[in-house]
Amino acid sequence: MRHKAREIALQGLYQLEIHKTTELNLIDAFLARTRQDEWEHFRSRLKEDKSATEQMDAKHQEFGKKLQETLEFARNLIQGASLHRKKLDRVIKHNLESWKLGRLSVLTRNVLRLAVYEMLFQANEVPHRVVINEALELTDSFIDEKTKSFVNSVLQKVYDRQRQPQVDSTQTPPIETTLESAEPNS
């Protein structure tokens, strides 16, 4: 369910970027079409499965519930990644070597945004290894094999830097007492 939600979220983020908008009504329309497509696909599978007719109501209910959860998770990912896009882009830029964010393909940028969003804002819900693995699967499915190592490298750097202890800029640094800074005794 969550993998499918990430696929849908990637497609939604792609649409937002292609249309140069952050309007979530575009995403709501996209998710409504996705819901319809998924139901049509489900019904066609049921028609092929003759044994399913006895359990059709239960299967409809189960599928409907899973689809709703999937689309809600996808929408949350799209909304979160859109809302925090500037911060995500700063983090990604900081972890790119010899690349500019604008030179990356739209899909690559959005795979990275989606994964970095989960790493930064949903770290308690999803382990970083799962996030990175899901991003690599999306890269493999939607982009190509060569891009996987690039995405893996960037995401691992993001994770490594995130784990480094942060210096609290509000704390007063320790006072150093050296011979030059010490006041002479009177």
C-alpha positions, 0 to 999 in steps of 0.5 A, a space after each residue: 500500500 505505501 509503495 503504491 502511495 509513493 508512486 502516486 505521490 511521485 506522479 502528483 509532485 511531477 504534475 505540480 512541477 510540470 504545471 508550475 503550481 502548488 495548487 492542491 486542487 490539481 492534486 485532488 483532481 489527479 487523485 480522483 482520476 487515480 481512484 477511478 482508474 484503480 477501481 476500474 483495474 480492480 473490477 477488471 481483475 474481479 471479472 477475470 477471477 471467477 471464484 471471486 463472485 462469492 466474496 465480491 462484497 467483502 473484496 470491494 470493501 477491503 479494496 475500497 478501504 486500502 485504496 482510501 488509505 493509499 490515496 490519503 497517504 499519497 496526498 499527505 506526501 504530496 502536500 508535505 513535500 509541496 509545503 516544505 519544497 524550499 527547505 527540501 531543495 536546500 537540503 538536496 542542493 547541499 548534498 549534491 556534488 558537481 550538480 545543480 538541482 535544476 539540471 536534474 530531471 523533474 522525476 529525479 528531483 521529485 524522487 529526492 524531494 519525496 524521500 528527503 521529506 520522509 527522512 526529515 518530517 516522518 523519521 519517527 514513522 519510517 526508518 531511513 533504510 525503508 525511505 532510501 529503498 523506496 526511493 531506489 525502487 521508484 527510480 528504477 521504475 520511473 527513471 533508470 538504473 544509472 540514476 539509482 546510484 546517484 539517488 542512493 548517494 545523495 540520500 545517504 549523505 542527507 541521512 549522514 548529515 542529519 545524524 550529525 550532532 547539531 550545534 545549538 546556535 543559541 548556546 553561548 560557546 564555552 569561554 576559553 581562558 588563554 594567557 592572551 585573554 586572561 586579565 592580569 592580576 592587579 
